Amino acid sequence: DQSQFVGNLDWICRKNEQRQIKTLFVLEPNSIENEPEVDKFLRLKHEEVRTVAKRYNVPVVEMHDYLQENHQRGFLWWDYVHLTSYGHSVFADRLLEEIEQVIATERQPEGNRQ
């Protein structure tokens, strides 16, 4: 249910703001071999995540697009949704880059943030 999904994301963001917990959304990746209707549904969910993230100023990791753009790097997927150990390594390396970037931005003085 799309409205419940958005409501849950809103709830997470509000609770994290109340507790001063930094939030980061990661867009769920699926294999490029996925069925077009599944990919369409996934992209609709991604749009909802981006909308909520914008409302709360939460960074979003575009992991789905990243893994699709880098599918030639090796055997990333066991099936349409489950990453191989190598796929998890590629995912983790990218996530670490994004987290480091968020931390670096947080440490910059207010006037120097992009």
C-alpha positions as CSV (number, residue, x, y, z in Angstrom):
1,D,0.0,0.0,0.0
2,Q,1.6,3.2,-1.3
3,S,0.1,5.5,1.4
4,Q,1.1,3.2,4.2
5,F,4.6,3.1,2.7
6,V,4.9,6.9,2.7
7,G,3.3,7.1,6.1
8,N,5.9,4.7,7.5
9,L,8.8,6.7,5.9
10,D,7.3,9.9,7.4
11,W,7.1,8.3,10.8
12,I,10.7,7.1,10.6
13,C,11.9,10.6,9.7
14,R,9.8,12.3,12.4
15,K,11.0,9.9,15.1
16,N,14.6,10.3,14.0
17,E,14.3,14.1,14.0
18,Q,12.8,14.0,17.6
19,R,15.8,11.8,18.7
20,Q,18.3,13.8,16.7
21,I,19.2,10.6,14.7
22,K,20.6,11.2,11.2
23,T,18.7,9.4,8.5
24,L,19.9,8.1,5.1
25,F,17.6,6.4,2.6
26,V,19.0,3.8,0.2
27,L,16.9,3.1,-2.9
28,E,16.4,-0.7,-3.1
29,P,18.3,-2.1,-6.1
30,N,17.0,-4.9,-8.3
31,S,18.7,-6.7,-11.2
32,I,18.6,-5.1,-14.7
33,E,17.0,-8.4,-15.8
34,N,13.9,-7.7,-13.8
35,E,10.5,-7.6,-15.5
36,P,9.4,-4.2,-16.8
37,E,6.3,-4.0,-14.6
38,V,8.4,-4.9,-11.5
39,D,10.9,-2.2,-12.5
40,K,8.1,0.3,-13.0
41,F,6.7,-0.5,-9.5
42,L,10.1,-0.2,-8.0
43,R,10.7,3.2,-9.6
44,L,7.4,4.4,-8.3
45,K,8.5,3.4,-4.8
46,H,11.8,5.2,-5.3
47,E,9.9,8.4,-6.2
48,E,7.9,8.2,-3.0
49,V,11.2,7.8,-1.1
50,R,12.7,10.8,-2.8
51,T,9.6,12.9,-2.1
52,V,9.7,12.1,1.7
53,A,13.5,12.5,1.7
54,K,13.2,16.0,0.2
55,R,10.5,16.9,2.8
56,Y,12.9,16.0,5.7
57,N,16.2,16.9,4.0
58,V,17.3,13.3,4.1
59,P,20.1,12.2,1.8
60,V,19.2,9.4,-0.7
61,V,21.6,6.8,-2.1
62,E,20.7,6.0,-5.7
63,M,21.8,2.4,-5.2
64,H,19.5,0.9,-7.9
65,D,20.8,3.1,-10.6
66,Y,24.4,2.7,-9.4
67,L,24.2,-1.1,-9.6
68,Q,22.5,-1.0,-12.9
69,E,25.2,1.3,-14.3
70,N,27.9,-1.1,-12.9
71,H,26.4,-4.5,-13.8
72,Q,29.4,-5.2,-16.0
73,R,31.8,-5.2,-13.1
74,G,31.0,-8.8,-12.3
75,F,28.5,-11.3,-11.1
76,L,26.3,-9.1,-8.9
77,W,23.0,-10.9,-8.7
78,W,21.9,-14.5,-7.7
79,D,18.4,-13.6,-9.0
80,Y,16.4,-10.5,-9.5
81,V,16.6,-9.2,-6.0
82,H,19.4,-11.1,-4.1
83,L,23.0,-9.9,-4.5
84,T,25.9,-12.3,-4.6
85,S,28.8,-11.8,-2.1
86,Y,30.6,-9.8,-4.7
87,G,27.4,-7.7,-5.3
88,H,27.2,-7.1,-1.6
89,S,30.8,-5.9,-1.7
90,V,30.1,-3.4,-4.5
91,F,26.9,-2.3,-2.6
92,A,28.9,-1.8,0.6
93,D,31.7,0.1,-1.0
94,R,29.2,2.5,-2.6
95,L,27.3,2.9,0.6
96,L,30.5,3.7,2.5
97,E,31.3,6.4,0.0
98,E,27.9,8.0,0.5
99,I,28.1,7.8,4.3
100,E,31.5,9.4,4.3
101,Q,30.2,12.2,2.0
102,V,27.3,12.8,4.3
103,I,29.6,12.9,7.4
104,A,32.0,15.3,5.6
105,T,29.1,17.6,4.7
106,E,27.8,17.5,8.3
107,R,31.2,18.6,9.5
108,Q,31.4,21.6,7.2
109,P,30.4,25.0,8.6
110,E,26.8,26.0,7.7
111,G,28.0,28.6,5.1
112,N,30.2,26.2,3.2
113,R,27.7,23.4,2.6
114,Q,26.6,22.7,-0.9
